[in-house]
């Protein structure tokens, strides 16, 4: 590791780590500039294990002991500079920037899978990360994202997924052709919706299934709902009509695993 002391939070070398709480700016900037951030030693290690190329590390001196073996430049700063740069106290240790890789085509991702989860327009990257984590934990093999779905490599998604976004293959599809791509690959599309015609525990589980989960609030859009092969619901009690989307997805992933 090549350590470089930096005393000024406005130093241009720290630019990739600037204003991490500015969600709109970060969501636009990171994909455009071809990098993402991982927070904490464990998550950094998982990104490395998945083959992502590190670009730089930002941390205080006491945080770097567990990362000394990395062949990367580490910008070493004080707690005050770290907080001034990122915009919040960093409690999970070091931050690292990594180079993004091209998103693989959907047919290549789907070819080797028979259990995939499809996320249509989930905006909250925390929910995106939570679904990745549940899918990986329950043995699902890939994630398909609509074009407007949140970025799996955004810092909050990476953190919530506990690094599952690095180990689980994922791809994107257009809103116009998304369901068609799944059908062409031989998947039965099972839409999770409160208006489902069957309880999720009562259906015969298809051999190749794609669980379709809709956005927070509106749920699965009408075009995708109409194109789905099955519509299922989670039975609810006590006057509750819905669950958080990540919670509902986890239940459905378990039921269809």
C-alpha positions as a Markdown table, in Angstrom:
| # | Residue | x | y | z |
|---|---|---|---|---|
| 1 | Unk | 0.0 | 0.0 | 0.0 |
| 2 | Unk | 1.3 | 3.5 | -0.9 |
| 3 | Unk | 0.2 | 5.9 | 1.8 |
| 4 | Unk | -0.2 | 9.6 | 1.0 |
| 5 | Unk | -1.0 | 12.1 | 3.8 |
| 6 | Unk | -3.7 | 14.6 | 2.8 |
| 7 | Unk | -4.6 | 17.6 | 5.1 |
| 8 | Unk | -7.0 | 19.5 | 2.9 |
| 9 | Unk | -10.6 | 18.2 | 2.4 |
| 10 | Unk | -10.7 | 20.2 | -0.9 |
| 11 | Unk | -7.7 | 18.3 | -2.3 |
| 12 | Unk | -8.8 | 17.2 | -5.8 |
| 13 | Unk | -7.4 | 13.7 | -5.1 |
| 14 | Unk | -10.2 | 13.2 | -2.6 |
| 15 | Unk | -12.9 | 14.2 | -5.1 |
| 16 | Unk | -14.3 | 10.6 | -5.5 |
| 17 | Unk | -15.2 | 10.6 | -1.8 |
| 18 | Unk | -16.8 | 14.1 | -1.7 |
| 19 | Unk | -20.2 | 14.8 | -0.3 |
| 20 | Unk | -21.5 | 11.2 | 0.1 |
| 21 | Unk | -24.8 | 12.3 | 1.4 |
| 22 | Unk | -25.6 | 14.3 | -1.7 |
| 23 | Unk | -27.6 | 11.4 | -3.2 |
| 24 | Unk | -28.6 | 13.0 | -6.4 |
| 25 | Unk | -25.1 | 14.1 | -7.3 |
| 26 | Unk | -23.5 | 10.8 | -6.3 |
| 27 | Unk | -26.1 | 8.7 | -8.3 |
| 28 | Unk | -25.4 | 10.8 | -11.4 |
| 29 | Unk | -21.7 | 11.1 | -11.0 |
| 30 | Unk | -20.5 | 7.6 | -10.1 |
| 31 | Unk | -21.8 | 5.6 | -13.1 |
| 32 | Unk | -20.8 | 8.4 | -15.4 |
| 33 | Unk | -17.2 | 8.4 | -14.2 |
| 34 | Unk | -17.0 | 4.7 | -14.0 |
| 35 | Unk | -16.5 | 4.0 | -10.3 |
| 36 | Unk | -18.3 | 3.1 | -7.1 |
| 37 | Unk | -17.5 | 3.2 | -3.4 |
| 38 | Unk | -17.3 | 0.4 | -0.8 |
| 39 | Unk | -17.4 | 1.2 | 2.9 |
| 40 | Unk | -15.8 | -0.9 | 5.6 |
| 41 | Unk | -13.0 | -3.5 | 5.5 |
| 42 | Unk | -15.3 | -6.5 | 5.0 |
| 43 | Unk | -17.1 | -4.9 | 2.1 |
| 44 | Unk | -13.9 | -3.8 | 0.5 |
| 45 | Unk | -12.5 | -7.3 | 0.8 |
| 46 | Unk | -15.6 | -8.7 | -0.9 |
| 47 | Unk | -15.3 | -6.3 | -3.8 |
| 48 | Unk | -11.7 | -7.4 | -4.2 |
| 49 | Unk | -12.6 | -11.1 | -4.0 |
| 50 | Unk | -15.2 | -10.5 | -6.8 |
| 51 | Unk | -12.4 | -9.1 | -9.0 |
| 52 | Unk | -13.2 | -5.4 | -8.9 |
| 53 | Unk | -10.1 | -3.2 | -9.4 |
| 54 | Unk | -9.4 | -0.8 | -6.6 |
| 55 | Unk | -8.6 | 2.8 | -7.4 |
| 56 | Unk | -7.9 | 4.5 | -4.1 |
| 57 | Unk | -8.6 | 4.2 | -0.3 |
| 58 | Unk | -9.5 | 7.0 | 2.0 |
| 59 | Unk | -9.1 | 6.5 | 5.8 |
| 60 | Unk | -7.5 | 7.6 | 9.0 |
| 61 | Unk | -4.2 | 6.0 | 9.9 |
| 62 | Unk | -5.8 | 3.7 | 12.5 |
| 63 | Unk | -8.2 | 2.3 | 10.0 |
| 64 | Unk | -5.6 | 1.0 | 7.5 |
| 65 | Unk | -4.0 | -1.8 | 9.4 |
| 66 | Unk | -6.4 | -4.5 | 8.0 |
| 67 | Unk | -5.8 | -3.2 | 4.4 |
| 68 | Unk | -2.0 | -3.0 | 4.4 |
| 69 | Unk | -1.6 | -5.7 | 1.8 |
| 70 | Unk | -3.6 | -3.9 | -0.9 |
| 71 | Unk | -1.7 | -2.7 | -3.9 |
| 72 | Unk | -3.4 | 0.7 | -4.0 |
| 73 | Unk | -2.8 | 4.3 | -3.0 |
| 74 | Unk | -4.3 | 5.2 | 0.4 |
| 75 | Unk | -5.1 | 8.8 | 1.2 |
| 76 | Unk | -4.5 | 9.1 | 5.0 |
| 77 | Unk | -6.5 | 11.9 | 6.7 |
| 78 | Unk | -7.5 | 13.0 | 10.1 |
| 79 | Unk | -11.0 | 12.4 | 11.5 |
| 80 | Unk | -11.8 | 16.1 | 10.8 |
| 81 | Unk | -10.7 | 15.9 | 7.2 |
| 82 | Unk | -12.5 | 12.6 | 6.7 |
| 83 | Unk | -15.8 | 14.0 | 8.0 |
| 84 | Unk | -15.3 | 17.3 | 6.0 |
| 85 | Unk | -14.8 | 15.3 | 2.8 |
| 86 | Unk | -17.5 | 12.7 | 3.1 |
| 87 | Unk | -20.1 | 14.9 | 4.9 |
| 88 | Unk | -20.6 | 12.5 | 7.9 |
| 89 | Unk | -18.6 | 10.6 | 10.5 |
| 90 | Unk | -17.4 | 7.4 | 8.9 |
| 91 | Unk | -17.9 | 4.7 | 11.5 |
| 92 | Unk | -17.3 | 1.6 | 9.3 |
| 93 | Unk | -13.6 | 2.2 | 8.7 |
| 94 | Unk | -12.0 | 2.9 | 5.4 |
| 95 | Unk | -13.7 | 3.8 | 2.1 |
| 96 | Unk | -12.4 | 2.6 | -1.2 |
| 97 | Unk | -13.2 | 3.5 | -4.7 |
| 98 | Unk | -13.4 | 0.8 | -7.4 |
| 99 | Unk | -13.6 | 0.8 | -11.1 |
| 100 | Unk | -16.9 | -0.4 | -12.5 |
| 101 | Unk | -17.2 | -3.2 | -15.1 |
| 102 | Unk | -19.5 | -3.2 | -18.1 |
| 103 | Unk | -23.0 | -4.5 | -17.3 |
| 104 | Unk | -23.4 | -7.9 | -19.0 |
| 105 | Unk | -26.2 | -8.5 | -21.5 |
| 106 | Unk | -29.4 | -10.1 | -20.1 |
| 107 | Unk | -29.2 | -13.3 | -22.2 |
| 108 | Unk | -25.7 | -14.0 | -20.8 |
| 109 | Unk | -26.8 | -13.6 | -17.2 |
| 110 | Unk | -30.1 | -15.6 | -17.7 |
| 111 | Unk | -28.5 | -18.5 | -19.6 |
| 112 | Unk | -27.1 | -20.2 | -16.5 |
| 113 | Unk | -29.9 | -19.5 | -14.1 |
| 114 | Unk | -33.3 | -20.9 | -13.2 |
| 115 | Unk | -34.2 | -18.6 | -10.2 |
| 116 | Unk | -33.9 | -14.9 | -10.8 |
| 117 | Unk | -35.5 | -11.9 | -9.1 |
| 118 | Unk | -36.7 | -9.0 | -11.2 |
| 119 | Unk | -36.8 | -5.5 | -9.8 |
| 120 | Unk | -39.0 | -2.9 | -11.6 |
| 121 | Unk | -38.2 | 0.7 | -10.8 |
| 122 | Unk | -37.1 | 0.3 | -7.2 |
| 123 | Unk | -35.8 | 3.8 | -6.4 |
| 124 | Unk | -34.5 | 3.3 | -2.9 |
| 125 | Unk | -31.0 | 1.8 | -3.1 |
| 126 | Unk | -31.3 | 0.5 | 0.4 |
| 127 | Unk | -34.2 | -1.6 | -0.8 |
| 128 | Unk | -32.2 | -2.7 | -3.8 |
| 129 | Unk | -29.3 | -3.8 | -1.6 |
| 130 | Unk | -31.7 | -5.6 | 0.8 |
| 131 | Unk | -33.2 | -7.7 | -2.0 |
| 132 | Unk | -29.8 | -8.6 | -3.3 |
| 133 | Unk | -28.8 | -9.8 | 0.2 |
| 134 | Unk | -32.0 | -11.9 | 0.6 |
| 135 | Unk | -31.7 | -13.3 | -2.9 |
| 136 | Unk | -28.1 | -14.4 | -2.3 |
| 137 | Unk | -28.9 | -15.9 | 1.1 |
| 138 | Unk | -31.9 | -17.9 | -0.3 |
| 139 | Unk | -30.1 | -19.4 | -3.2 |
| 140 | Unk | -31.3 | -17.2 | -6.1 |
| 141 | Unk | -28.9 | -16.9 | -9.0 |
| 142 | Unk | -29.3 | -13.5 | -10.6 |
| 143 | Unk | -31.0 | -10.2 | -10.5 |
| 144 | Unk | -32.6 | -8.3 | -13.4 |
| 145 | Unk | -33.1 | -4.6 | -13.0 |
| 146 | Unk | -35.4 | -2.3 | -15.0 |
| 147 | Unk | -33.7 | 0.7 | -16.6 |
| 148 | Unk | -35.0 | 3.0 | -13.9 |
| 149 | Unk | -34.1 | 0.8 | -11.0 |
| 150 | Unk | -31.6 | 2.2 | -8.4 |
| 151 | Unk | -27.9 | 1.5 | -8.8 |
| 152 | Unk | -26.8 | -1.7 | -7.1 |
| 153 | Unk | -23.3 | -0.3 | -6.7 |
| 154 | Unk | -24.4 | 2.9 | -5.0 |
| 155 | Unk | -22.8 | 3.0 | -1.5 |
| 156 | Unk | -26.0 | 2.4 | 0.4 |
| 157 | Unk | -26.9 | -0.6 | -1.7 |
| 158 | Unk | -23.5 | -2.1 | -1.4 |
| 159 | Unk | -23.6 | -1.6 | 2.4 |
| 160 | Unk | -27.1 | -3.0 | 2.9 |
| 161 | Unk | -26.4 | -6.0 | 0.7 |
| 162 | Unk | -23.3 | -6.9 | 2.8 |
| 163 | Unk | -21.4 | -7.2 | -0.5 |
| 164 | Unk | -24.0 | -9.5 | -2.2 |
| 165 | Unk | -24.1 | -7.1 | -5.1 |
| 166 | Unk | -20.6 | -8.3 | -5.9 |
| 167 | Unk | -21.3 | -12.0 | -5.9 |
| 168 | Unk | -24.7 | -12.2 | -7.5 |
| 169 | Unk | -24.8 | -11.6 | -11.3 |
| 170 | Unk | -27.1 | -8.8 | -12.4 |
| 171 | Unk | -28.2 | -7.1 | -15.6 |
| 172 | Unk | -30.5 | -4.4 | -16.8 |
| 173 | Unk | -33.4 | -4.6 | -19.3 |
| 174 | Unk | -35.5 | -1.9 | -20.9 |
| 175 | Unk | -39.1 | -1.3 | -19.7 |
| 176 | Unk | -40.4 | -2.0 | -23.2 |
| 177 | Unk | -38.8 | -5.4 | -23.6 |
| 178 | Unk | -38.1 | -6.6 | -20.1 |
| 179 | Unk | -40.7 | -9.3 | -19.7 |
| 180 | Unk | -40.2 | -10.4 | -23.3 |
| 181 | Unk | -36.5 | -11.0 | -22.6 |
| 182 | Unk | -37.4 | -13.2 | -19.6 |
| 183 | Unk | -39.9 | -15.2 | -21.7 |
| 184 | Unk | -37.4 | -15.6 | -24.5 |
| 185 | Unk | -35.0 | -17.1 | -22.0 |
| 186 | Unk | -37.7 | -19.7 | -20.9 |
| 187 | Unk | -38.7 | -18.1 | -17.6 |
| 188 | Unk | -42.2 | -18.2 | -16.0 |
| 189 | Unk | -42.7 | -14.7 | -14.6 |
| 190 | Unk | -44.3 | -14.6 | -11.2 |
| 191 | Unk | -45.5 | -11.1 | -10.2 |
| 192 | Unk | -45.8 | -10.3 | -6.5 |
| 193 | Unk | -48.8 | -8.0 | -6.1 |
| 194 | Unk | -51.5 | -7.3 | -3.5 |
| 195 | Unk | -54.0 | -7.9 | -6.3 |
| 196 | Unk | -52.6 | -11.4 | -7.0 |
| 197 | Unk | -55.1 | -14.1 | -7.8 |
| 198 | Unk | -53.3 | -16.8 | -5.7 |
| 199 | Unk | -51.6 | -17.0 | -2.4 |
| 200 | Unk | -47.9 | -17.4 | -2.9 |
| 201 | Unk | -47.7 | -20.6 | -0.9 |
| 202 | Unk | -50.4 | -22.3 | -2.9 |
| 203 | Unk | -48.9 | -22.3 | -6.4 |
| 204 | Unk | -46.9 | -25.0 | -8.1 |
| 205 | Unk | -43.4 | -23.5 | -8.3 |
| 206 | Unk | -42.2 | -23.3 | -11.9 |
| 207 | Unk | -38.9 | -25.0 | -12.8 |
| 208 | Unk | -37.5 | -21.7 | -14.2 |
| 209 | Unk | -39.0 | -18.8 | -12.4 |
| 210 | Unk | -38.5 | -15.0 | -12.3 |
| 211 | Unk | -40.0 | -13.3 | -9.3 |
| 212 | Unk | -41.1 | -9.8 | -10.3 |
| 213 | Unk | -41.2 | -7.2 | -7.6 |
| 214 | Unk | -42.5 | -3.7 | -8.3 |
| 215 | Unk | -41.5 | -0.2 | -7.1 |
| 216 | Unk | -42.2 | 1.2 | -3.7 |
| 217 | Unk | -45.7 | 2.4 | -3.5 |
| 218 | Unk | -47.2 | 1.8 | -7.0 |
| 219 | Unk | -46.0 | -1.8 | -7.2 |
| 220 | Unk | -45.6 | -3.7 | -10.5 |
| 221 | Unk | -46.7 | -1.5 | -13.4 |
| 222 | Unk | -49.7 | -2.5 | -15.4 |
| 223 | Unk | -47.8 | -3.4 | -18.6 |
| 224 | Unk | -45.5 | -5.8 | -16.7 |
| 225 | Unk | -48.3 | -7.1 | -14.6 |
| 226 | Unk | -50.4 | -7.9 | -17.6 |
| 227 | Unk | -47.4 | -9.6 | -19.3 |
| 228 | Unk | -46.6 | -11.8 | -16.2 |
| 229 | Unk | -47.6 | -15.5 | -16.3 |
| 230 | Unk | -48.7 | -15.6 | -12.6 |
| 231 | Unk | -49.9 | -13.1 | -10.1 |
| 232 | Unk | -49.4 | -14.0 | -6.5 |
| 233 | Unk | -50.0 | -12.3 | -3.1 |
| 234 | Unk | -48.8 | -12.7 | 0.4 |
| 235 | Unk | -51.8 | -13.3 | 2.7 |
| 236 | Unk | -52.2 | -10.4 | 5.2 |
| 237 | Unk | -53.9 | -10.0 | 8.5 |
| 238 | Unk | -54.8 | -7.4 | 11.1 |
| 239 | Unk | -55.9 | -4.8 | 8.6 |
| 240 | Unk | -52.4 | -4.5 | 7.1 |
| 241 | Unk | -52.6 | -4.2 | 3.3 |
| 242 | Unk | -48.9 | -4.3 | 2.4 |
| 243 | Unk | -45.3 | -4.7 | 3.5 |
| 244 | Unk | -42.0 | -2.9 | 2.8 |
| 245 | Unk | -40.9 | -4.0 | -0.6 |
| 246 | Unk | -37.7 | -5.6 | 0.6 |
| 247 | Unk | -39.5 | -7.5 | 3.3 |
| 248 | Unk | -42.2 | -8.7 | 0.8 |
| 249 | Unk | -39.5 | -9.8 | -1.6 |
| 250 | Unk | -37.6 | -11.8 | 1.0 |
| 251 | Unk | -40.8 | -13.7 | 1.9 |
| 252 | Unk | -41.5 | -14.4 | -1.7 |
| 253 | Unk | -37.9 | -15.5 | -2.4 |
| 254 | Unk | -38.2 | -18.0 | 0.4 |
| 255 | Unk | -41.6 | -19.3 | -0.7 |
| 256 | Unk | -40.4 | -19.8 | -4.2 |
| 257 | Unk | -36.8 | -20.9 | -3.5 |
